[in-house]
């Protein structure tokens, strides 16, 4: 098995094991609720360490595809989340959670999935970075606009929190790589593995906190999550195709649109929305890795 394929499979295995642990021993994970935000900040710092000027410059020379991808990212997923919340008659907290997942930027796992799918990896990396950088403005505004009628959404506080737990750690990672390359290189060797474990921990905490609710709304939320992700992949690919992107670019954009930074959605839901709103993000984190692997495998075989 290739190293890159292992990089995709291991996070999924870790997520499944963590969820199983949270289900059978929730008392272990519930007290760790306060660790969610610091864990996400460290994950974002690791993302900043991976960004290089060469990666981004290659895509910025073709800004059309980056802009198309970002436009689809923040149009398709929030709109689909809003539509699903209404069509499935989700309770207010769950509806807000689904919409919040859709309003978040792309997740870093999408870069590995794009590589496995033989997509445009440079475009995927640039989309992840760019969507993360504009998230402080777009994520709170979209959530307020689409979910504000259901639950109270403190958009300004959410914006400041995204700056603190996402943008600042990413910029710190970029600056460390730029000015202390040796230290950044040493950290970059073990931070991906740590990030994988931290994502699994965050999801496990949410499952443990909402274990009593899963038996009641689990099937409904799971259906919403699967539809949200699959429609994101499909509409992202269709939008890229209609926009004139080549097959590799279509794959990158589709994966980037369909895979969200569910860790950020989890942290924001825990802090600013009713507790149940974090459940869609936790389930999305597990499902999107399984679906992303399946999609990448199908494309890699030429389907």
Buried (B, 14 or more C-beta within 10 A) or exposed (E): EEEEBEBBBBBBEBBBEBBEBBBEEBEEBEEBBEBBBEBBBBBBBBBBBBBEEEBBEBBEEBEEBBEBBBBBBBBBBBBBBBBBBEEBEBBBBBBBBBBBBBBBBBBBBBBBBBBBBBBBBBBBBBBBBBBBBBBBEBBBBBBBBBBEEBBEBBBEEBBEBBBEBBBBBBBBBBEBBEEEEEEBEEBBEEBBBBBBBBBBBBBBBBBBBBBEBBEEBBEBBBEBBBBBBBBBBBBBBBBBBEBEBEBBBBBBBBBBBBBBBBBBBBBBBBBBBBBBBBBBBBBBBBBBBBBBBEBBBEBBEEE
